[in-house]
Amino acid sequence: MTEKLPDKQALFTVIQALGGDWDTKRAVLGLSVAGHEKADDEATAKAARGALRALTDDGLIVRPDPDRAVYRLA
């Protein structure tokens, strides 16, 4: 049995593969494709936002415009 990656790692893998700009909606889709759906849409969106913030804190993605919650690879 394989262990599932944490949300942050799974999302970063998808972001690296696809590139481009990432907002919460796209991150939710990315987590879903990676098999990281939560109990409901709100929980999945919360996990996606948390993963985006964590990846930003790690310096792996950046938020070029502080007025928009849109991220891209660093």
C-alpha positions as CSV (number, residue, x, y, z in Angstrom):
1,M,0.0,0.0,0.0
2,T,1.4,3.4,-0.9
3,E,1.2,6.4,1.4
4,K,-0.4,9.5,0.1
5,L,1.8,12.7,-0.1
6,P,0.8,15.6,2.2
7,D,-1.4,18.2,0.5
8,K,1.5,20.6,0.2
9,Q,3.8,18.2,-1.6
10,A,1.0,16.9,-3.8
11,L,0.0,20.4,-4.9
12,F,3.6,21.4,-5.6
13,T,4.0,18.4,-7.8
14,V,1.0,19.4,-9.8
15,I,2.1,23.1,-10.0
16,Q,5.6,22.0,-11.2
17,A,4.0,19.8,-13.9
18,L,1.5,22.3,-15.2
19,G,3.1,25.7,-14.4
20,G,1.1,28.9,-14.9
21,D,-0.9,30.9,-12.4
22,W,-2.6,29.2,-9.4
23,D,-5.6,30.5,-7.4
24,T,-7.7,28.6,-4.9
25,K,-10.0,27.2,-7.5
26,R,-7.2,25.7,-9.6
27,A,-5.4,24.5,-6.5
28,V,-8.6,22.6,-5.5
29,L,-8.7,21.0,-8.9
30,G,-5.0,20.1,-8.6
31,L,-5.5,18.5,-5.2
32,S,-8.6,16.6,-6.5
33,V,-6.6,15.2,-9.5
34,A,-3.9,14.1,-7.0
35,G,-6.5,12.3,-4.9
36,H,-6.7,14.8,-2.1
37,E,-10.4,15.6,-1.9
38,K,-11.7,16.3,1.5
39,A,-15.2,15.7,3.0
40,D,-16.7,18.7,1.3
41,D,-15.8,21.5,-1.1
42,E,-15.2,24.0,1.7
43,A,-12.7,21.7,3.4
44,T,-10.9,21.1,0.1
45,A,-10.7,24.8,-0.5
46,K,-9.4,25.4,3.0
47,A,-6.7,22.7,2.4
48,A,-5.8,24.2,-0.9
49,R,-5.4,27.7,0.6
50,G,-3.2,26.3,3.4
51,A,-1.0,24.4,0.9
52,L,-0.6,27.5,-1.2
53,R,0.4,29.6,1.8
54,A,2.8,26.8,3.0
55,L,4.5,26.6,-0.4
56,T,4.8,30.4,-0.4
57,D,6.4,30.3,3.1
58,D,8.8,27.7,1.8
59,G,9.8,30.0,-1.1
60,L,8.6,27.5,-3.8
61,I,5.9,29.7,-5.2
62,V,5.4,33.4,-5.1
63,R,2.4,35.8,-5.0
64,P,3.5,38.5,-7.4
65,D,0.5,40.8,-6.7
66,P,-0.3,41.3,-3.0
67,D,-3.8,42.4,-3.9
68,R,-4.6,39.0,-5.6
69,A,-4.5,35.5,-4.2
70,V,-2.7,34.2,-7.3
71,Y,0.5,32.3,-7.2
72,R,3.2,31.0,-9.6
73,L,6.5,29.1,-9.4
74,A,9.3,31.0,-7.8
